[in-house]
Amino acid sequence: MGFGPYYFVKHLPLYELITHEFINTFVKKGSCYALTYNTNIDEDNTVALLPNGKLILSLDKDTYEETGLQGRPSQYSGRKTMRFIVSIDLMDLSSNLDSKKYKRVSWAFKEKKPLKFDFLLAWHQTGAEGSTMMSYFSGYGIQEHQPKIALSTTPDLRCPVLRSGLLGGEPEAACSAHELFDWLGAVFSHADLNNEPYNFVSTYCCPQPSAVVAQASLCSVTGFLLPERICVLLEQLCRYFDEPKLAPWVTLSVQGFADSPVSWRESEHGFQKGGEHLYNFVIFNNRDYWLQMAVGADDDCPP
């Protein structure tokens, strides 16, 4: 339960995220995150607020033209540009409320093209009251949610043999990082790893060399999770090896939202076939670690 709450607000006007009060209360005093909920990045208008104060809008052509804001064509539009990306720096915007820029953006969201979305919201500030966001958006029927945690164990699981110093693997000695990545995907999907002839769903089997472990634990946490809280979990996993353990390694995989307008930092994110963007830490019992990052076809490579 140490992940902390996140919030869901229905039909929230986009204008509320650019008010001076909101920026001063949340954006400038901590890390504030927002993401449109139940919107499809390749069909709908989507919005994300990043902790650096950037408001990123992915808009269809008609909405973009109606707002009158400056942006750039989406790099995943195809031959005919049907989607545009608008980036608004809220820190810069709030520095002068009498500027033409603030008045133009405010007019666009409040009068010219009032946009409303269902939003997921979260805010991180050390020592801050968790109820601050609840009271701020009380007029919009805000709901507080806790991440869902599911724990399962798998007996006699065949796992790839890894060596921290052999990232590319070595025949008959250790599997590669890429082979581990595929294996993790199969485990997370609860696929059979036996490659039985009667199995028409999956022909995948564990890479070699491998070893059978008596019991493996899989903990899944689902929700709007903040990087600050994921870092705490990563630190806890590193402490797992403070005392000698039979386990040679543990992993932490983080999946991004498939329909987020950004993936890493401010890089534009597209859906293509699956909307994948994720990273995975492998922590070894000698305190070495691997970091793997992956994206789908409609994405820039991670930094």
C-alpha positions in Angstrom: 0.0 0.0 0.0 3.0 2.3 -0.1 2.3 3.2 -3.7 0.0 6.0 -2.5 -3.3 7.1 -4.1 -4.1 8.4 -7.6 -7.3 10.1 -8.7 -9.9 9.9 -11.4 -11.9 12.9 -12.5 -14.7 12.8 -15.1 -15.4 15.5 -17.6 -12.7 17.8 -16.4 -12.3 20.9 -18.6 -8.7 21.2 -20.0 -8.8 24.8 -18.9 -8.5 23.8 -15.3 -5.0 22.5 -15.9 -3.7 25.9 -17.1 -5.1 28.1 -14.3 -2.7 30.1 -12.2 -4.1 28.4 -9.0 -3.6 24.9 -10.3 0.0 25.6 -11.5 1.0 27.2 -8.3 -0.7 24.5 -6.1 0.5 21.4 -7.9 2.9 22.0 -10.8 5.3 24.3 -9.0 5.2 22.4 -5.7 6.1 18.9 -6.5 5.6 16.5 -9.4 2.2 16.6 -11.0 1.0 14.0 -13.5 -2.2 13.8 -15.6 -3.3 11.5 -18.4 -6.5 11.3 -20.3 -8.4 8.1 -19.6 -10.2 5.8 -22.1 -8.9 7.7 -25.1 -7.2 6.1 -28.1 -4.0 7.7 -29.3 -4.7 6.9 -32.9 -8.3 8.0 -32.9 -9.1 10.5 -30.2 -7.6 13.7 -28.7 -5.3 12.8 -25.8 -3.5 14.9 -23.2 -0.6 14.3 -20.7 0.8 16.6 -18.1 4.4 15.8 -17.3 6.3 16.5 -14.0 8.4 19.1 -15.7 5.3 21.2 -16.2 4.9 20.4 -19.9 1.3 19.9 -21.1 1.4 17.7 -24.2 -1.7 17.5 -26.5 -2.2 15.0 -29.4 -5.0 16.4 -31.4 -6.8 15.4 -34.6 -6.7 17.8 -37.5 -10.1 19.4 -36.9 -9.6 20.0 -33.2 -6.1 21.4 -33.8 -7.4 23.9 -36.3 -10.3 24.9 -34.1 -8.0 25.7 -31.2 -5.8 28.0 -33.2 -2.7 26.9 -31.2 0.7 26.4 -32.6 2.0 22.9 -32.9 3.7 20.4 -35.2 2.5 17.5 -37.4 2.7 14.1 -35.7 5.5 12.1 -37.1 3.2 9.1 -37.3 0.5 10.7 -39.4 1.4 9.1 -42.7 1.4 10.9 -46.0 -1.5 13.1 -45.1 -1.2 14.9 -41.8 -4.3 14.2 -39.7 -2.8 14.6 -36.2 -0.8 17.4 -34.5 1.2 17.7 -31.3 0.9 20.8 -29.2 3.4 21.4 -26.3 2.6 24.0 -23.6 5.1 24.9 -20.9 3.0 25.7 -17.9 5.9 27.1 -15.9 6.6 29.6 -18.7 2.9 30.3 -19.2 2.3 31.2 -15.6 5.2 33.6 -15.3 3.2 36.3 -17.0 -0.6 36.0 -16.8 -1.0 39.2 -18.8 1.0 38.0 -21.8 -0.5 37.5 -25.2 0.5 33.8 -25.1 -1.4 33.0 -21.9 -4.5 34.9 -23.0 -4.5 33.1 -26.4 -4.2 29.6 -24.7 -6.7 30.5 -22.1 -9.2 31.8 -24.7 -8.6 28.6 -26.9 -9.5 26.2 -24.0 -12.2 28.3 -22.3 -14.1 29.8 -25.2 -13.0 28.9 -28.7 -12.7 25.1 -28.2 -13.6 24.0 -24.7 -12.3 20.5 -24.3 -13.3 18.1 -21.6 -11.7 14.8 -20.7 -11.7 12.0 -18.1 -8.4 12.3 -16.4 -6.1 10.2 -14.2 -4.2 12.5 -11.8 -1.4 12.0 -9.4 0.8 14.4 -7.4 4.0 13.7 -5.4 5.4 16.2 -2.9 7.3 15.1 0.2 5.3 15.7 3.3 2.2 17.0 1.4 -1.3 16.1 2.4 -2.7 13.4 0.1 -6.2 15.0 0.3 -5.0 18.3 -1.3 -6.0 17.1 -4.8 -9.3 15.7 -3.5 -10.4 19.0 -2.1 -9.1 21.0 -5.1 -11.2 19.1 -7.6 -14.2 18.4 -5.2 -16.5 20.2 -7.6 -15.9 17.6 -10.3 -16.7 14.5 -8.3 -13.1 13.3 -8.0 -12.5 9.7 -6.9 -9.5 8.4 -5.1 -8.0 5.0 -6.1 -5.3 2.7 -4.8 -3.2 0.5 -7.1 -4.4 -3.1 -7.4 -1.9 -5.6 -6.1 -2.0 -9.3 -7.2 0.5 -11.9 -5.9 0.8 -15.3 -7.4 3.3 -18.2 -7.1 4.4 -20.7 -9.7 5.9 -24.0 -8.6 8.7 -25.8 -10.6 9.2 -22.9 -13.0 11.9 -23.4 -15.6 14.0 -20.2 -15.7 16.9 -19.1 -18.0 20.4 -19.2 -16.5 21.9 -15.7 -16.4 25.3 -14.3 -15.7 25.5 -10.5 -15.0 28.7 -10.1 -16.9 27.4 -11.9 -20.0 24.8 -9.5 -21.4 24.8 -11.2 -24.8 24.8 -14.7 -23.3 27.2 -17.6 -24.0 26.4 -21.0 -25.5 25.9 -23.6 -22.8 26.8 -21.1 -20.1 24.2 -18.3 -19.9 21.2 -16.9 -21.8 21.2 -13.4 -23.3 19.3 -10.3 -22.1 17.1 -10.6 -25.2 16.2 -14.2 -24.5 15.3 -13.2 -20.9 13.1 -10.4 -22.2 11.1 -12.9 -24.4 10.9 -15.3 -21.5 9.5 -12.6 -19.1 6.8 -11.7 -21.7 5.7 -15.4 -21.7 5.7 -15.6 -17.9 3.7 -12.3 -17.6 1.2 -13.7 -20.1 0.9 -16.9 -18.2 1.8 -18.9 -21.3 2.9 -22.5 -21.2 6.6 -22.8 -21.6 6.8 -26.5 -22.5 6.3 -26.4 -26.3 4.0 -29.4 -26.2 2.8 -30.7 -29.6 -0.8 -30.4 -28.7 -0.5 -26.7 -27.7 -1.8 -24.6 -30.6 -1.6 -21.3 -28.6 2.1 -21.1 -27.9 5.1 -23.0 -29.2 7.5 -21.0 -27.0 9.8 -22.8 -24.6 12.4 -21.6 -22.1 15.8 -20.7 -23.6 18.8 -22.8 -22.8 20.7 -23.2 -20.5 17.9 -23.2 -18.0 17.2 -24.5 -14.5 14.0 -25.4 -12.6 13.3 -23.3 -9.5 11.1 -24.7 -6.7 8.9 -21.6 -6.6 8.8 -18.3 -8.3 6.7 -15.2 -7.1 5.0 -12.8 -9.4 3.6 -9.5 -8.0 1.6 -7.3 -10.3 0.8 -3.7 -9.4 -1.8 -2.0 -11.6 -2.7 1.7 -11.6 -1.4 5.2 -12.3 2.0 4.6 -10.7 4.5 7.5 -10.2 8.3 7.1 -11.0 9.1 8.3 -7.4 7.2 5.3 -6.0 8.7 2.9 -8.5 12.1 4.0 -7.4 11.2 3.2 -3.8 10.1 -0.3 -4.9 13.4 -0.7 -6.8 15.4 0.2 -3.7 13.4 -2.4 -1.7 14.2 -5.1 -4.3 17.9 -4.2 -4.1 17.7 -4.7 -0.3 16.3 -8.2 -0.9 19.9 -9.4 -1.3 21.2 -7.8 1.9 21.1 -11.3 3.3 22.1 -14.4 1.3 19.3 -15.7 -0.8 19.0 -18.8 -3.1 17.5 -16.6 -5.9 20.2 -15.5 -8.3 18.2 -12.5 -9.6 14.9 -10.6 -9.4 13.3 -8.4 -12.0 11.1 -5.2 -12.0 9.2 -4.5 -15.2 7.2 -1.3 -15.8 4.7 -1.0 -18.6 3.7 2.4 -19.9 0.1 3.3 -20.9 -0.5 2.1 -24.5 -2.4 5.3 -25.4 -0.2 7.9 -23.8 0.9 10.8 -26.1 4.5 10.4 -24.9 6.8 7.5 -24.0 10.2 8.6 -22.7 10.6 12.2 -21.6 8.7 14.2 -24.3 9.2 11.7 -27.2 6.0 11.2 -29.2 4.3 7.9 -28.7 2.2 6.1 -31.3 0.1 2.9 -31.1 0.8 1.1 -34.4 -0.1 -2.5 -33.4 0.3 -2.7 -29.6 1.3 0.6 -28.1 4.2 -1.0 -26.2 6.7 1.1 -24.2 8.3 -0.5 -21.2 11.5 -1.0 -19.2 12.8 -3.8 -17.1 15.4 -4.0 -14.4 17.2 -7.3 -13.7 18.9 -7.1 -10.2 21.5 -9.8 -9.5 22.5 -11.1 -6.1 26.0 -9.5 -6.6 24.3 -6.1 -7.0 25.0 -5.9 -10.7 21.9 -4.9 -12.8 20.7 -4.8 -16.3 18.3 -2.2 -17.7 16.3 -3.1 -20.7 14.0 -0.6 -22.6 11.6 -1.4 -25.4 9.2 0.5 -27.6 6.8 -0.4 -30.5 7.3 0.6 -34.1 5.7 4.1 -33.7 8.2 5.4 -31.2 11.6 7.0 -31.0 14.3 4.9 -29.4 14.6 5.4 -25.6 17.4 7.7 -24.4 
